Amino acid sequence: MARKTDYFEGFIKLAEYSYNAAKLLDDTLRDFNKDSLQKTMKLMHEIEHTADLEGHEITKKLLKEFITPIEREDIMLLI
């Protein structure tokens, strides 16, 4: 029997990446320092890239799964 995909773990990871990106943006705007802007932009890009990879993994698993815990369309909306 094939292992079932735990989509909810992926959703949690994506929510954490979103939180981290929002927190970084908030911190950057509250304490703006143009000298560290390049470093902050690189960090934001890393967060975004990691979240994109997680979203792609969820999508790949979704395409292989026959039965999903919630509707496919709803999963796609969440990622």
VMD Tcl script that draws the C-alpha trace (Angstrom):
set ca {
  {0.00 0.00 0.00}
  {1.33 3.41 -0.94}
  {2.22 5.89 1.75}
  {-0.31 8.67 2.09}
  {0.89 12.22 1.74}
  {0.44 14.45 4.77}
  {-0.52 17.68 3.03}
  {-1.13 19.41 6.33}
  {2.58 19.20 7.27}
  {3.34 20.98 4.01}
  {0.70 23.62 4.75}
  {2.29 24.21 8.14}
  {5.73 24.63 6.55}
  {4.34 27.09 4.00}
  {2.64 29.06 6.77}
  {5.93 29.21 8.68}
  {7.77 30.48 5.59}
  {5.08 33.12 5.10}
  {5.37 34.17 8.73}
  {9.17 34.36 8.51}
  {8.98 36.49 5.35}
  {6.40 38.83 6.90}
  {8.46 39.11 10.10}
  {11.60 39.90 8.12}
  {9.76 42.57 6.14}
  {8.29 44.08 9.31}
  {11.70 44.14 11.02}
  {13.30 45.68 7.94}
  {10.72 48.44 7.67}
  {10.73 49.21 11.39}
  {14.52 49.42 11.62}
  {15.55 50.35 8.09}
  {19.26 50.28 7.39}
  {20.33 50.69 3.79}
  {23.72 49.17 4.58}
  {22.15 45.80 5.41}
  {19.51 45.92 2.67}
  {21.37 43.58 0.30}
  {21.77 41.00 3.08}
  {18.08 41.29 3.94}
  {17.07 40.95 0.29}
  {19.19 37.80 -0.02}
  {17.59 36.33 3.10}
  {14.10 37.15 1.80}
  {14.94 35.51 -1.51}
  {16.12 32.36 0.32}
  {12.86 32.19 2.28}
  {10.83 32.64 -0.90}
  {12.86 30.02 -2.79}
  {12.52 27.47 0.01}
  {8.76 28.07 0.15}
  {8.54 27.66 -3.63}
  {10.35 24.31 -3.41}
  {7.92 23.13 -0.73}
  {4.97 24.21 -2.87}
  {6.39 22.31 -5.84}
  {6.83 19.19 -3.71}
  {3.21 19.37 -2.58}
  {2.09 19.80 -6.19}
  {4.15 16.80 -7.35}
  {2.66 14.64 -4.61}
  {-0.82 15.90 -5.42}
  {-0.46 14.84 -9.05}
  {0.44 11.28 -7.99}
  {-2.23 10.91 -5.31}
  {-5.49 9.22 -6.29}
  {-7.51 10.13 -3.19}
  {-6.78 13.31 -1.24}
  {-8.00 14.34 2.24}
  {-9.55 17.51 0.81}
  {-10.43 18.56 -2.72}
  {-7.49 19.01 -5.08}
  {-8.68 22.49 -5.98}
  {-8.66 23.48 -2.32}
  {-5.12 22.17 -1.88}
  {-3.98 24.19 -4.89}
  {-5.59 27.30 -3.42}
  {-3.75 26.77 -0.15}
  {-0.35 26.45 -1.77}
}
mol new
graphics top color blue
foreach p $ca { graphics top sphere $p radius 0.5 }
foreach p [lrange $ca 0 end-1] q [lrange $ca 1 end] { graphics top cylinder $p $q radius 0.2 }
display resetview
